[in-house]
Amino acid sequence: MASPSSSPDPARPATMANAAFRQLRGDRSPNEFAAAVRRSAREINEQVSCDARYIGRVEAGEIRCPNYAYERVFRHMFPGLSLGDLGFAPREAVRGRRGGAPPQETYESEFEESDVLRRVFMTGGPVAIATALVSDPRRVGVNDVHAVEEAVRHIRLHDDRHGADGLFEQAGRALRTAYRLLDGGAYSQSVADGLYAGAGELAVSVGWLAHDSGRFGDARSYYAEALATARVAGDAALEAHAFCNTAFLARDAGRPHEAVRAAQAAQAAAKRLASPRLLSLLALREAGGRAGLGDRTGCERALSRAQSLFGRGPSDADPQWMTFFGEAELAGLEAQSWAALGDHRRAADSARRAVSLQDPHFTRNIALYGAELSANLAAGNRPDEAAAAGSRVLDLLGRVQSSRVRALLTTTATRLRPHHQATAVADFLGRQR
C-alpha cells in the first residue's frame, strides 16, 4: 500500500459553509431532511438519490451549485427562493472556473446525480461509477473518494427500490476497484481517510447484497473485511456498522449466540458516537439474537431499550448509512423478534404497522414487511388475511428482486396449503407458484 502524504495542497481553495441551506434544514436531522428532499422530488416526478452525506456536503460548502434536477427539487421545496437565497453560487461562476479548477475541488455537476453519471450507472452499474473518474491510478485524489462514495450511494438506492438480487457481482467489482485505489496510489492523509471509510462502507454494502441474496458465506467474508478496514482506520462508525450487520447475519444463519455478541460489540463501538438512533438499532439486533435463544426476558428488555433510545430523536451524529432506520424499520425488527419467540399475533401487529409507516421510497422494505405480515398471519391461523397480504407483496415483485422476500412468501404458501379451498388462498397459491 502506498504511504499517505499528509502535506496540504496549497492550491486547493478553502470551502465556505452554506449557512443559508443549514438554516433551511432547521431542527430536522440530515437524514430527515434528505427524506424530505426525496419526497419533494417524487411530487414533481424527479429522481434524486439524496441522503445525509449529500446534505452534509451542501452545508459544508463542498457543493457550490446543485445540478438541474436538485435545483428543480429545491425550488419546489422553497418556492420563491433563488439559488443565491439557498446559499449556492451562480451556475455560470462554477462553470466558468471548471477548466482551471484544481483537481481536488468538487463540483456538484460532476459528481451528484448528473445525467451523464446516471447513464453510466444504468448502463455499467456501480463498478462504472467507481472507475469512471479515476484518470490516473498512480495519483488518487478527492475525485476518486467521491466516486467510491457514489458507488455506495447508488448501490443502496438500487437496493432500497429493487432488492439485492442481480446487483451482487457488479457491486463486488466496484469494491475491488476501491481497494485497488487504496493499494496502488499515492494520496494525502485526508484522501486515505475518505478511501478507507468509502471502501469499508462499500464492503458492508456488498456484504448486505450477499446476505439478502442468501449467500451467507460471502456476506460473512465481506462484513469481516469491512471490520478489518474499520480497525485499520480507527473508524468507530464503520466498526459499529460492520458488527451491526454481522449480528443480523448471525441471527439469520441460526447462530444466535454470535448475534448477541456481535450486537454487544457494535454497542461498545457506538458508545464513542453520540447517536441514540444507532444504539436503538443495535439494541434491536441484540433483541433478535436473544429471541433466537428463546430468551424472552432478555429480548423484551432489549426491545424496551430500543424504543427508549429511538424516542430521543435523530441527531446530527447519526451515521449516513442509517437513512433506512425509522419507525417502520423499528416495527419491522420488532416483528422479527416476536416471530422468533413464536408470538405471531404480536409479530403480525408489528409487521402491519411497519407496512403502514414505510416511506414509499423503500419499495424493497415494503415488500419485506408485507411478506413478514403474511407469514405471521398464516402462522396465526388467519389464512384469508395472510393470502391478501401475500398477494399485495406479489404485486411488487416486478420491481423487487429479493431472495429473502421470496423465501418468506414460500413459507406463507406452505402454511396456507391446507386452506387451498378458500378462494383468496387459492388465488395466492396460484400466483405464488
Residue pairs with C-beta under 8 A, 6 or more apart in sequence:
1 182
1 183
2 183
2 184
2 185
2 186
2 187
3 186
4 186
4 187
4 188
4 189
4 191
4 192
5 186
5 187
5 188
5 189
6 188
6 189
7 188
8 188
9 102
9 104
9 188
11 102
12 102
12 104
12 105
13 102
13 105
15 60
15 61
15 62
15 64
16 61
17 59
17 60
17 61
18 58
18 59
18 60
18 61
18 86
18 87
18 88
19 87
20 85
20 86
20 87
21 58
21 59
21 86
21 87
21 88
22 59
22 87
24 78
24 86
25 33
25 55
25 59
28 36
28 314
29 52
29 313
29 314
29 315
29 316
29 318
30 52
30 55
30 56
30 316
30 318
30 320
31 51
31 52
31 314
31 318
31 320
31 322
31 323
32 314
33 55
34 50
34 51
34 52
34 54
34 55
34 323
35 323
35 359
35 361
36 77
37 48
37 50
37 55
37 70
37 73
37 74
37 77
38 48
38 49
38 50
38 359
38 361
39 359
39 361
40 73
40 76
40 77
41 47
41 48
41 50
41 69
41 73
42 360
42 361
43 76
44 72
44 73
44 76
46 69
46 72
46 73
47 69
48 69
48 70
48 73
48 113
49 113
49 153
49 154
49 157
50 70
51 153
51 156
51 320
51 323
52 318
52 320
52 323
53 149
53 153
53 320
54 63
54 112
54 153
56 320
57 63
57 106
58 66
62 106
63 88
63 106
63 107
63 108
63 112
64 88
64 89
64 93
64 94
64 107
64 108
65 83
65 88
65 89
65 90
65 91
65 93
65 94
65 107
65 108
65 109
66 74
66 83
66 88
66 108
66 112
67 108
67 109
67 112
67 113
67 114
69 113
70 108
70 112
70 113
71 83
74 81
74 86
75 81
78 85
78 86
83 89
83 90
83 91
84 90
94 107
94 108
94 109
95 109
98 107
101 107
103 141
103 142
103 143
104 141
104 142
104 143
105 142
106 142
106 143
106 146
110 133
110 143
111 117
111 133
111 143
111 146
111 147
111 150
117 129
117 132
117 150
120 128
120 129
120 132
121 128
121 129
121 154
124 132
125 167
125 170
125 171
125 173
125 174
126 151
126 154
126 155
126 167
126 170
126 171
126 173
126 174
127 151
127 170
127 171
127 173
127 174
127 177
129 147
129 150
129 151
129 154
129 174
130 147
130 148
130 150
130 151
130 173
130 174
130 177
130 178
131 147
131 177
132 147
133 143
133 144
133 146
133 147
134 140
134 143
134 144
134 147
134 177
134 181
135 143
137 180
137 181
137 184
137 185
138 184
138 185
138 186
139 185
139 186
139 187
140 181
140 185
140 186
140 187
140 191
140 195
141 187
141 191
142 190
142 191
142 194
144 181
144 185
144 191
144 195
145 191
145 194
145 195
145 198
148 174
148 177
148 178
148 181
148 194
148 195
148 198
148 199
148 202
149 194
149 198
151 171
151 174
151 178
151 202
152 198
152 201
152 202
152 205
155 167
155 171
155 174
155 202
155 205
155 206
155 209
156 205
156 321
156 323
158 167
159 167
159 205
159 208
159 209
159 212
159 364
160 324
160 361
160 362
160 363
160 364
160 365
161 361
161 362
161 363
161 364
161 399
161 400
162 363
162 364
162 399
162 400
162 401
163 212
163 364
163 367
163 400
163 401
163 402
163 405
164 208
164 209
164 210
164 211
164 212
164 213
164 401
164 402
164 403
165 212
165 213
165 401
165 402
165 403
166 401
167 209
168 206
168 209
168 210
168 213
168 215
168 218
171 202
171 205
171 206
171 209
172 206
174 202
174 206
175 199
175 202
175 203
175 206
175 222
178 195
178 198
178 199
178 202
179 199
181 195
181 199
182 192
182 195
182 196
182 199
187 195
193 233
196 229
196 232
196 233
196 235
197 233
197 235
197 238
199 229
200 226
200 229
200 230
200 233
200 235
200 238
200 241
200 242
201 226
201 238
201 241
201 321
203 222
203 223
203 225
203 226
203 229
203 242
204 222
204 223
204 226
204 238
204 241
204 242
204 245
204 321
206 222
207 218
207 219
207 220
207 221
207 222
207 223
207 225
207 226
207 245
207 249
208 219
208 245
210 216
210 218
210 219
210 222
211 219
211 245
211 248
211 249
211 252
212 402
212 403
212 404
213 402
213 403
214 403
214 404
214 407
216 249
216 252
216 253
219 245
219 249
220 246
220 249
220 253
223 242
223 245
223 246
223 249
224 242
224 246
226 238
226 241
226 242
226 245
227 239
227 242
227 243
227 246
229 235
229 238
230 236
230 238
230 239
230 241
230 242
231 239
236 269
236 270
236 272
236 273
237 270
237 273
237 319
239 266
239 269
240 266
240 267
240 269
240 270
240 273
240 278
240 282
240 319
241 266
241 319
241 321
243 262
243 263
243 265
243 266
243 269
244 262
244 263
244 266
244 281
244 282
244 285
246 258
246 262
246 266
247 258
247 259
247 260
247 262
247 263
247 266
247 282
247 285
247 286
247 288
247 289
248 259
248 285
248 288
250 256
250 258
250 259
250 262
250 289
251 259
251 285
251 288
251 289
251 292
254 292
256 289
256 290
256 291
256 292
256 293
257 289
257 293
258 289
259 285
259 286
259 288
259 289
259 292
260 286
260 289
260 290
260 293
262 285
262 289
263 282
263 283
263 285
263 286
263 288
263 289
264 286
266 282
266 285
267 279
267 282
267 283
267 286
270 278
270 279
270 282
271 279
273 317
273 319
274 315
274 317
275 315
275 317
275 318
275 319
275 322
276 309
276 310
276 312
276 313
276 315
277 309
277 310
277 312
277 313
277 314
277 315
277 318
277 322
277 325
278 318
278 319
278 322
279 309
280 305
280 306
280 307
280 309
280 310
280 325
280 330
281 306
281 322
281 325
281 329
281 333
283 302
283 303
283 305
283 306
283 309
284 302
284 303
284 306
284 330
284 333
284 334
284 337
285 333
286 302
287 299
287 302
287 303
287 306
287 333
287 334
287 337
288 333
288 336
288 337
288 340
290 298
290 299
290 302
290 337
291 299
291 336
291 337
291 338
291 340
291 341
292 340
294 341
296 341
299 337
299 341
303 334
303 337
306 330
306 333
306 334
307 330
310 327
310 330
324 362
324 365
326 357
326 359
327 357
328 353
328 354
328 355
328 357
328 358
328 359
328 362
328 365
328 369
329 354
329 365
331 350
331 351
331 353
331 354
331 357
331 369
332 350
332 351
332 354
332 365
332 368
332 369
332 372
334 350
335 347
335 348
335 349
335 350
335 351
335 354
335 369
335 372
335 373
335 376
336 347
336 372
338 344
338 346
338 347
338 350
339 347
339 372
339 375
339 376
339 379
344 376
344 377
344 379
344 380
345 376
345 380
347 372
347 376
348 373
348 376
348 377
348 380
348 382
351 369
351 370
351 372
351 373
351 376
352 373
354 365
354 369
354 372
354 373
355 366
355 369
355 370
355 373
358 365
358 366
358 369
360 366
363 396
363 399
363 400
364 400
364 402
364 405
366 396
367 393
367 396
367 397
367 400
367 402
367 405
368 402
368 404
368 405
368 408
370 389
370 390
370 392
370 393
370 396
371 390
371 393
371 404
371 405
371 408
371 409
371 412
372 408
373 389
374 386
374 387
374 389
374 390
374 393
374 408
374 409
374 412
375 386
375 408
375 409
375 411
375 412
375 415
377 383
377 385
377 386
377 389
378 386
378 390
378 411
378 412
378 415
378 416
379 415
383 416
383 419
383 422
383 424
383 425
384 422
384 424
384 425
386 412
386 415
386 416
386 425
386 428
387 416
387 422
387 424
387 425
387 427
387 428
387 429
388 424
388 428
390 409
390 412
390 413
390 416
390 428
390 432
391 424
391 427
391 428
391 431
393 405
393 409
394 409
394 428
394 431
394 432
397 405
397 406
409 432
410 432
412 428
412 432
413 428
413 429
413 432
413 433
416 425
416 428
416 429
417 429
419 425
420 426
420 429
